[in-house]
Amino acid sequence: MTTILHIDSSILGGYSVSRTLTAEIVAKQEALHPGARVIRRDLVVDAAMHLSDAHMAVFQGGEVGNAALGQDLATGGAYIDDLFAADIIVIGAPMYNFTVPTQLKGWIDRVCVAGRTFQYGANGPEGLVKGKKVFVASARGGVYTGDSPAAGLDHQETYLLGVLAFIGLTDVTIIRAEGLALGEDAKAAAVSGAKAQIEALAA
């Protein structure tokens, strides 16, 4: 049975383009893989804490100081379990201030763990999360592709591709809707184009 991990990080709720796109990607994957199981992670509704000195102390062998920290450590562990359980990973990643939302960065900080999702060997770093397909629903107000003068400010898709590859996830397809803040016509065209990409996806 195929397992799909569905991750959203937009703070805009029902107004979010990235959430609209992840929902459509997941629906398409369910159609392509009948009977698929979906693991849902809404990083806004149920976010893990950001890393702190208390987390680092536990990682170094210290005691878990309180119940809230213990629960949060369990959540971080579950994020990693999600990754290994999934065959297909769908990530909603809007651009906020030229990079990913802090909610998504928090998730990344919890799944990039030496000895679990990557390791260092004689040939350098090796990702340990392998053999999975990733779809990233990218939404951004401006235009950062092609010869756009803003291309150098893209620390969203470039960062995600880099960090996913670092843990072994190299089969990544980006479904992009950009120029969303350039007027209603531009937004409608961008969303329509992204939906057409989703509809064209094959197993």
C-alpha positions in Angstrom: 0.0 0.0 0.0 1.3 3.4 -0.9 1.7 5.9 1.9 1.5 9.7 1.2 2.9 12.3 3.6 1.0 15.6 3.2 2.7 18.6 4.9 1.3 22.1 4.9 3.0 25.2 6.3 1.1 28.2 5.1 -0.5 30.5 7.7 -3.2 31.7 5.3 -5.7 28.8 5.8 -8.4 28.7 3.2 -6.8 31.6 1.3 -3.5 29.7 0.8 -2.5 28.8 -2.7 0.1 26.3 -1.5 -2.6 24.5 0.5 -4.9 24.4 -2.5 -2.1 22.9 -4.6 -1.0 20.3 -2.0 -4.6 19.1 -1.6 -4.8 18.7 -5.4 -1.5 16.9 -5.6 -2.6 14.5 -2.8 -5.9 13.9 -4.5 -4.1 13.2 -7.8 -1.7 10.7 -6.1 -4.7 9.0 -4.4 -6.3 8.6 -7.8 -3.0 7.2 -9.2 -2.5 4.9 -6.2 -5.9 3.6 -5.1 -6.1 2.7 -1.4 -3.2 4.9 -0.5 -2.8 5.9 3.2 -2.3 9.6 3.9 -0.4 10.9 6.9 -1.4 14.6 7.4 0.9 17.2 9.1 -0.4 20.7 9.4 2.6 22.6 10.8 0.6 25.6 11.7 -2.2 23.9 13.6 0.1 21.4 15.3 3.6 22.8 15.2 6.6 21.5 17.0 8.6 23.9 19.2 11.7 25.5 17.7 15.0 23.9 18.8 16.3 25.2 22.1 19.0 24.7 24.6 16.7 22.2 26.4 16.5 20.1 23.2 20.2 20.2 22.7 20.8 19.1 26.3 18.6 16.0 25.8 20.3 15.2 22.5 23.6 15.2 24.4 22.2 12.7 26.9 20.6 15.0 29.5 17.3 14.5 31.2 13.9 15.6 29.8 13.1 18.5 32.1 9.3 18.7 31.7 6.3 17.0 30.1 6.0 19.6 27.4 9.5 19.1 26.2 9.0 15.3 26.3 5.9 15.6 24.2 7.7 17.9 21.7 10.6 15.4 21.4 8.1 12.7 20.6 6.6 14.9 17.9 10.0 15.5 16.4 10.6 11.7 16.4 7.2 11.2 14.8 8.2 13.6 12.0 11.1 11.3 11.2 9.0 8.2 11.4 6.6 9.9 8.9 9.4 10.4 6.4 10.5 6.7 6.5 7.0 5.5 6.3 6.1 7.5 3.3 6.5 6.5 -0.4 5.3 10.0 -1.6 5.9 13.3 0.2 3.9 16.4 -0.6 5.2 19.6 0.9 3.4 23.0 0.8 6.0 25.7 0.8 5.0 29.3 0.3 7.7 31.9 0.1 7.9 34.3 3.1 10.5 37.0 3.0 12.5 35.1 0.3 12.6 31.8 2.1 10.3 29.1 3.7 7.9 29.8 6.6 9.4 29.3 10.1 6.9 26.5 10.6 8.5 24.5 7.7 12.0 25.5 8.9 11.1 24.1 12.3 10.1 20.8 10.7 13.3 20.7 8.7 15.3 21.3 11.9 13.6 18.3 13.5 14.1 15.8 10.6 17.7 16.7 9.8 19.2 14.5 12.5 22.7 12.9 12.2 22.5 9.2 12.4 18.8 9.1 11.5 18.3 10.9 8.3 22.0 11.6 7.3 25.4 10.5 8.3 29.0 11.5 7.6 31.4 9.0 6.2 34.7 8.8 4.4 33.1 10.4 1.3 31.3 13.1 3.2 27.6 13.4 4.0 25.2 10.7 2.9 21.4 11.0 3.0 19.6 8.1 4.6 16.0 8.8 3.4 16.0 7.2 0.0 13.7 5.8 -2.7 10.9 8.3 -2.2 9.1 10.8 -4.5 8.7 14.4 -3.4 6.3 17.0 -4.7 6.8 20.6 -3.5 3.9 23.0 -4.0 5.7 26.4 -4.2 3.7 29.6 -4.0 5.2 33.1 -4.2 4.0 36.6 -4.8 6.8 37.7 -7.1 8.6 36.1 -10.0 12.0 34.5 -9.3 12.5 32.2 -12.3 14.2 32.8 -15.7 16.0 36.1 -16.1 14.0 37.8 -13.3 16.1 40.4 -11.5 14.8 38.8 -8.3 16.1 35.3 -9.1 19.0 35.8 -6.6 16.6 36.3 -3.8 15.1 32.8 -4.1 16.1 31.1 -0.8 12.9 29.1 -0.8 13.0 26.5 -3.6 16.8 26.5 -3.7 17.0 25.9 0.0 14.4 23.1 0.0 16.1 21.3 -2.9 19.4 21.5 -1.1 18.2 20.3 2.3 16.0 17.5 0.9 18.9 16.2 -1.2 21.1 16.3 1.9 18.9 13.8 3.6 18.6 11.6 0.5 15.5 13.0 -1.2 16.6 13.8 -4.7 13.5 12.8 -6.8 11.7 16.2 -6.4 9.1 17.8 -8.6 8.2 21.4 -8.0 4.7 22.6 -8.8 5.0 26.3 -8.9 2.6 29.2 -8.8 4.4 32.5 -8.8 3.6 36.1 -9.5 0.6 35.8 -7.2 0.8 39.4 -6.0 0.9 40.9 -9.5 -2.8 41.2 -9.9 -5.9 38.9 -10.2 -5.2 37.9 -13.8 -1.6 37.0 -13.0 -2.7 35.0 -10.0 -5.4 33.2 -11.9 -3.0 32.3 -14.7 -0.3 31.0 -12.2 -2.8 28.9 -10.3 -4.3 27.5 -13.5 -0.9 26.6 -14.8 0.1 24.8 -11.6 -3.2 22.9 -11.6 -2.6 21.8 -15.2 0.9 20.5 -14.1 -0.8 18.5 -11.3 -3.5 17.1 -13.7 -0.7 15.9 -16.1 1.2 14.0 -13.4 1.5 10.3 -14.1 2.2 7.4 -11.8 
